[in-house]
Amino acid sequence: MPENQPMQAAALPSACNMAEDGAVVFDAAAFKACYPNLVASAGADAASACFARAGLFLNNTGTSPVRNPAKRAELLMLITAHLLQLGINSGAYATGTGDGTAALVGRITTARMGSVQVQADMGTVSPTQAWWVQTPYGATFWAASAFLRMGRYVPGWPQRVVSWP
């Protein structure tokens, strides 16, 4: 992409492909539109496999806590991108067609020009959060899925009023 062109973010389609059990089906074209560098580095087959693996982290059925299929598709795509980036960083998905460089995550704490060194820090994070903030996609998923980690009120059965005579 030329440097003078503004970068445009590709949006996921609002209509998601759904399976009969309510699961969101992987849309390779939408994923490639959103994350072309990952598909170029890892390939479409690896992306599809990582999408299936994303179901281990977020329930992808009709009983998912994320009821909106478009929102669930977006969260699953973020998990897929996170898993792909981790695989690319480890060399598991190196196809030689993409650049495969690790993305910088967090605020820049140290920068040098001499032999080019940059360090970033996410601050204090929990052990669970630490795995997610290794990539920008995981950090985005962590922030977007905060509502899943909050307490939810689940009402019980209607209670009978007990009155004493």
N, C-alpha and C positions, 0 to 999 in steps of 0.2 A: 504494500500500500504506500503511495507517495506520502512524504512527510507533511505536505501542505493540506492534505485531505483530512477532515475530522473523522475520528473513529466512530462508527455507528454500531450500537449494540443491537444484536439480533434478538428479537423477542420470541418466546415460545408461543406456538399457536394457542388460542384460547380454547379451541375444541381439541380434546385429547382422545386418542384412540383407547378404547376400553375393552377389556376382555369380559367374558360373561360373568366372572366372579367379582367384577368391580375393580380389577387390577388395571393400572395404567400400563399400556404397551409401549415398549421402546420405539421412539420415532428417530431413526438414524439421520434423516434429513434435517430435522429440527435441532438435533444435537450438533451436527456438523455446522449448521448455521450459527449456533451460539458459541461453539468452541472449536473453530477450524484448526487451530494450532495443535490441540490435543489429538484430533482425528488424524492430522498429518503425521504426528509423531508416533502414535500408537496403532492406528488403523481402526476401521469400523468394527471388525470382529472383537477386538479388545474392548471397545466401547460397549458393545452389546453384552459381553461377558461381565463387565463391571456394572452395567445397569442391573443385571440379574443379581449380582452380589449386593447391590445397594438395598435390595429388599431385606437383607439381614439387619440393616441399620434403621430402616423405616418401613413399617408394615405397608405392603402394597396390595392390600385386598379391600374388599368392600367394608370391612370392619376396622379400617385404619382410623387412628385418631384424627388424621387430616382428611376430612370429609370431602372437601373441594378437590375434584380430580385435577384441575389445572394447577392448583397450588401444590398438590402432591407430586405432579409431574415435574414441576420446577424444582422442588426439594430433591427428588430422586435424581434429576439431572445434575444438581450441585454435588450430590454424593458420588455420582458416576465420575464427574470431572475430578473430584478430590482423589478417588481411587486411581484413576488414570494418571494423574500427576505424580502420585506416590510411586506408581509402577514405572513411570518414565524416569523419575529421579533415581530409582534403584537399578535401572537398566533392564527391567523385566520386559518392557514393551518397545525397546529401541528398534525402529525399522529403518532408520537412516534417512527418512524423508523430512522429518521436522527438526527443529533445533534442539529440543530435549533439555533445554536449560531450566534449572530450578527457578521458580518465581520467588521474588522477595516478598516476605510477609511481615507486617508490623511496621512500627515507626523506626526510622533510621536513627541509630544511636552513635555510630562511628562511620566516618567516611575519609578516605585518603585518596590522593591523586597519584602519588609516587608509583607504586605498583598496584594500583587500583584495588582498594579493599573497602567493602561496605558491609556493615553489620546492622542487623535489625533486631528489634526486641518487641515482643507482644505484651510485656509487663508480666505481672503475676497472674498465672492461670492455674486452674485446677488440673489434676492429672487426667481427667476425662477430656477437658477442653484442649489440653496440650496436643493430643493426637489430631484434633480437628484443625488447629491453627498452623499446621505445617504447610498448608497451601492456602492461597487466597480463596479457593472454592470451598474448602472446609471451613474457613473462618466465616465466610458468607453463610454457609449452611448453619453454623453454630448460632449466628446472630438471628437468622430467619426462623430457626426452630425453637427459639426461646419459649414460645407459648406452650410447647410440648413438655417442658421441664418444670412448669409451674403447677402448683396444686390445683386440682379441678374439683368442684363440688359435684358429687354424684348423689342425688337424693335417694333416700331409702324408701321402703314401702310406706304407705300412709299409716300414720300412727293413730291408734284409737285414743280418744280422750278418756282418761281415767278420772272419774269424779268420785269423791268420797261422800258418802251420805251424811 
